[in-house]
Amino acid sequence: MARGEPGAIRGKREDTGDASGERFPARAGQFPSPQVPEADGGFPVGNGQGSAAAGGTKSVASNGSGGKPDGEAIWKAHCSACHETGVAGAPKIGDTKEWGPILAKTSKAKLYDHAINGFKGQRGYMPPKGGASGLSDAEVKAAVDYMVGKSGG
């Protein structure tokens, strides 16, 4: 390739796109469908299909009581990074000032839904299953129960 031709600069290459000639073609399902705001002003995020859609590995955190998920162990392994420090607006575990208004206006079922499917609200963003796509819905619910129990709920 001669100097001055497209792609001749060291470390650079020209993106030729795909066979259609588009440089950055959109793929089916690449962009989410528009979301409708929920009653509390936030938007649901994610596809609601959980770990099966993500193909993640399954976490098996049991507290030894009949195979029920151990909320504390799950929280420590997957949730504490944000909910211990308040990253991205996450309410900190044990902070009743932060959790009080949330628990007053949000049902347990809605908290489960936000934790499992993700949520974007005024405070910040909660990714589906906190980014731990391999968790089952039961494991996420156990972690929510643990966190709410430690935070005044």
N, C-alpha and C positions, 0 to 999 in steps of 0.2 A: 504494500500500500504506500503510495507516494505521500510525501509531506503535504498537508493542506487538504487532503481528501477527508470526507466524513469518516470518523472513527479512527483517524490516524494519530490522534493525541494520545500519548501514553497514559494508561489507566482509565481511559474513557472509551466507551463503545456506544454506537448508535443503536437504539432500540428500534427494531424493525416491525414490532407489533405482531399481528397474526396474519393468516392467509387473506382475511378480508381487507387488509391494508390499514386497519385501525391501529393506532399506536397503543392505546390502553382500552381495549374492548371490555365492556361490562359483561359479567357472566351472570347467568340466571341465579337468583337468590343472593347475589353479592350485596345488594343494598336492602336494608330492612324496609318493610312497608310502613307507611305513616302510622304514628301512634296517636291514640286519642287520650287526652289527659284524664287521669282518675279524679275522683271526688276530692282528694286531698291535695290536688294541684300538681302532683308528680306524674311521671310517665313510666309505664312498665318497660322493662328492657329485656333483651334475650328472646329466645324462641319458645320458652316454656317447656322444652322437651328434655331438659336436664342432662344427666350423664349419658343416656343412651345416644343422644344426638352428638355429644362431644366425643364419645368413644374413650373416655378417660378410664383410669383404673379405679376400682371400687375400694373405698376405705372401709375397713371393718373394725370399728372402734366399739367394743362391747364392754359393759361394766360388769359382766358376769351374772346378771340377773335375767336369765332366760334369753340372752342374745339381744336385749334392748340396747340401742346405741348409747354410748357414754358421752353425754353432752359436754361435760367438762373437757374430756380428752379431745373431742372433735374441736371444741372452741380453741383450746390451746394450740392444736396443730394447724388449724385453718383460718380461724377468725381473729385471733389475738393481734395479728400484725396490724390490723386497722382499728379494731374495737378496743385495743388497749391504749392507743395513742391518739385516736381521733382522725386518722388519715382520711382525706377526701370527705370530711364531714361526718364520718362514722360516729355514732354516739358511743362514748366510752363506757365500758362495763363498770357498773357500780356508781356511776354519776347520776344520781336521782334528779338533779336539776335538768340534765339533758334528756333523760328518759321519761320524766314525769309527763310533759306535754305529749310526747309520742304515745305513751301507754294510755293516756286519757282519751285520745281521739282515734286510736288505731286498734282494731280487734286483733286477737291472737291469729285468727285465720288470715287477716291481711298482712300481719308481720311474717307469717310463714310464706305467703305468696311473694312478698317482696324479697325475702331471703332466697327462695328457690328460683324465682324467675327474674330477679333483678329489679332495680328501681332507680329512677332518677328524679330527685325532688329538689326542693329549695336548699336543703342542707348539703347535698352532694350526690354521689353516685354509688349504688350498691350493685356490683356485678352479679350475674346469676350464680348462685351457690358460692358467693364470695370469690369466684374464680376457681374454686375446687370442684370442677365439673364431675369428678369421679364419685362425689358424695351422693348417697341416696337421699330421697326426700325425707325419709325418717331420720337420717343422720343430721340433716340441716335443721329439722324441727327440734331435735334433741339439743342442738347447740343454741337455738333460739330460746328454748325453754330455760336452759342453763343461764344464758346471758340476762334474760328478763328477770329470772329469779334473783340474780345478784344485783339487779338494778332497780329494785323497788316494785316489781310486778308480781 
